[in-house]
Amino acid sequence: MENDGRHLILNVHLGLPFPEPENNISRHTVVHGDYLYYHYGCDGVDDRGWGCGYRTLQTISSWVCAQTSSGQSPPGLRQIQEALVTMSDKDRSFIGSRSWIGSFEIALCIDYFYQLPCKILHLRSGADLKAKFEELYEHFDRLGSLAMMGGDSDSASKGILGLCSGKHGHYMLVLDPHFYGPPGSISTNTAQKEGWISWRKIELFERESFYNICLPQLAAQ
């Protein structure tokens, strides 16, 4: 079953408080424009344990579709797998499998479906985030596109929706696709209270894991 987005949350980060008192915040930036929150099970498919990258790709795709007014919808799980086979990134046994995808495959798919290039920002360790923060600020300030982050030992896909810096450190606005439920089973209030959308201090990212951040090169309209 495909999901046309009518029962998914729009702009789930809106109304989420800063991680520090507002007068402590020296700088912040967030995604520009509308997107939908895709998560495990949101199209009736139980993809727990393998679908987080696909769901983050669908969330990014919803943003791209909103910006381009193309009338397209985010691709379904099988469409994504078929696209990667068509591009010769995967062999035919990948279709219908429960194999996960990461930042590189997401960049390929965004280019395939929307003719939109992506930049991959590679971090050797979560400890490198502080050194890359200015580059990430530049991306959100200049383009405002929703990003994806994944790693190796920390292999859980994450949407990155923004950044902020305060008196006590730097934070990333993380959208977690690992909530499981059918369409319409989660509200913005619940997503925020349960931490499916949250500010995460950069020191909480794993020092033992490398990370790749996929940055779609499209400016918000």
C-alpha positions in Angstrom: 0.0 0.0 0.0 1.4 3.4 -0.9 0.8 6.5 1.2 -0.2 9.7 -0.5 0.7 11.7 2.6 -2.8 12.8 3.6 -2.5 11.2 7.1 1.1 12.2 7.8 2.2 15.0 10.0 3.2 18.2 8.3 6.2 20.1 9.7 6.4 18.1 12.9 9.1 20.4 14.3 6.9 23.5 14.5 6.4 24.6 18.1 9.3 22.5 19.5 11.1 24.6 22.2 14.8 25.3 21.9 17.1 23.0 23.9 18.1 25.9 26.1 16.2 29.1 27.2 15.7 31.3 24.2 17.9 34.1 25.5 20.8 31.6 25.6 20.5 30.8 21.9 23.1 32.7 19.8 22.3 31.2 16.4 19.8 28.9 14.8 18.5 27.8 11.5 15.9 25.3 10.4 14.5 23.7 7.2 12.7 26.1 4.9 9.4 24.9 3.5 6.9 22.1 4.1 7.7 18.3 4.5 5.8 15.3 5.8 7.0 12.9 8.5 7.4 9.4 7.1 8.1 6.6 9.6 8.0 2.9 10.0 4.7 1.4 9.0 3.2 4.6 7.7 2.1 2.9 4.5 0.9 -0.3 6.1 4.3 -2.0 5.5 6.1 -3.3 8.6 9.6 -2.2 7.8 11.0 -2.2 11.4 14.7 -2.9 11.5 15.5 -2.0 7.9 13.3 0.8 6.5 14.6 3.9 8.3 16.7 5.1 5.4 13.8 4.6 3.0 11.5 6.6 5.3 14.0 9.5 5.6 14.3 9.5 1.8 10.5 9.8 1.6 10.5 12.7 4.1 13.2 14.5 2.0 11.2 13.7 -1.1 8.1 15.2 0.3 10.1 18.4 0.8 11.5 18.3 -2.7 8.0 17.7 -4.2 6.6 20.7 -2.2 9.4 23.0 -3.5 9.1 22.0 -7.1 5.3 21.9 -7.3 5.7 18.9 -9.7 2.7 17.0 -8.6 4.9 14.0 -7.8 4.6 12.0 -4.6 7.5 10.4 -2.7 8.4 7.0 -4.1 7.2 3.8 -2.3 9.6 1.3 -0.8 9.5 -1.0 -3.9 10.0 2.0 -6.2 13.1 2.9 -4.4 14.5 -0.6 -4.6 13.6 -0.8 -8.3 15.3 2.5 -9.0 18.6 1.3 -7.3 18.5 -1.8 -9.5 17.8 0.3 -12.6 20.9 2.4 -11.7 22.9 -0.8 -11.3 23.7 0.1 -7.7 22.0 -3.2 -6.6 21.3 -6.5 -8.2 17.7 -7.8 -8.8 17.6 -9.8 -5.6 17.4 -6.4 -3.8 13.8 -5.9 -5.0 11.5 -7.1 -2.3 14.3 -7.6 0.2 14.7 -6.1 3.7 18.1 -4.6 2.9 18.7 -1.1 4.3 20.0 1.9 2.4 22.2 4.8 3.6 23.3 8.3 2.6 24.9 7.3 -0.7 21.8 5.4 -2.0 19.6 8.3 -0.9 21.7 10.7 -2.9 21.4 8.4 -5.9 17.6 8.2 -5.6 17.1 11.9 -5.1 19.0 12.5 -8.4 17.1 9.6 -10.1 13.6 10.7 -9.2 14.1 14.5 -9.2 17.3 15.2 -11.2 18.6 16.9 -8.1 22.2 16.4 -7.1 23.2 16.0 -3.4 26.4 16.7 -1.6 27.8 14.1 0.8 29.6 15.5 3.8 31.7 12.7 5.3 32.7 12.8 9.0 35.3 10.3 10.3 33.7 10.4 13.7 30.8 12.0 15.6 33.6 14.1 17.3 34.1 15.9 13.9 30.6 17.5 14.0 31.8 20.6 15.8 34.4 21.3 13.1 31.7 20.9 10.3 29.1 23.0 12.0 29.8 26.2 10.1 29.5 24.3 6.8 26.2 22.8 7.9 24.9 26.3 9.0 25.9 27.5 5.5 23.8 24.8 3.9 20.7 25.5 5.9 21.1 29.3 5.6 21.7 29.2 1.9 19.4 26.4 0.7 17.2 25.3 3.6 16.8 21.8 2.4 16.2 18.9 4.8 19.2 16.6 5.1 19.8 12.9 6.0 22.5 11.5 8.3 23.7 7.9 8.7 26.8 6.1 9.9 28.3 2.7 10.5 28.2 1.6 14.2 25.4 4.3 14.5 23.6 3.0 11.4 20.2 4.5 12.3 19.0 6.9 9.6 18.1 10.4 10.8 16.6 13.4 9.2 18.4 16.7 10.0 16.1 19.6 10.1 18.2 22.4 11.6 20.9 23.5 14.0 21.2 25.8 17.0 24.0 27.1 19.2 23.5 28.1 22.8 25.4 28.9 25.9 25.9 25.2 26.7 26.8 23.9 23.2 25.7 23.0 19.7 22.6 21.0 18.8 21.1 19.3 15.7 17.4 19.1 15.1 16.9 15.3 14.5 13.8 13.7 13.0 13.7 10.0 13.9 11.8 7.7 11.5 11.8 4.7 13.9 8.3 5.4 15.3 6.1 2.5 14.2 2.4 2.8 13.5 -0.2 3.0 10.7 -1.1 6.2 8.9 -2.5 8.8 11.3 -1.2 7.0 14.5 1.0 9.8 15.8 0.4 13.5 16.4 2.8 16.4 16.4 2.3 16.7 20.2 3.2 13.0 20.7 6.1 13.1 18.4 7.6 16.0 20.3 6.9 14.7 23.7 8.3 11.2 22.9 11.4 12.6 21.2 10.8 11.5 17.6 11.6 15.1 16.8 14.2 16.6 19.1 17.3 18.7 19.6 20.3 16.5 20.1 23.6 17.8 21.5 26.4 17.1 19.1 28.5 15.3 21.8 25.8 12.6 21.9 26.7 11.4 18.4 29.1 8.4 18.6 32.8 9.0 18.5 33.3 5.4 17.3 31.1 5.9 14.2 31.7 7.6 11.0 28.8 9.6 9.5 27.7 10.7 6.1 25.3 13.6 5.8 23.4 13.8 2.5 22.6 17.5 1.6 20.2 18.0 -1.3 21.3 20.9 -3.5 18.0 22.6 -3.9 17.1 26.0 -2.6 13.8 26.5 -0.9 11.3 28.4 -3.0 
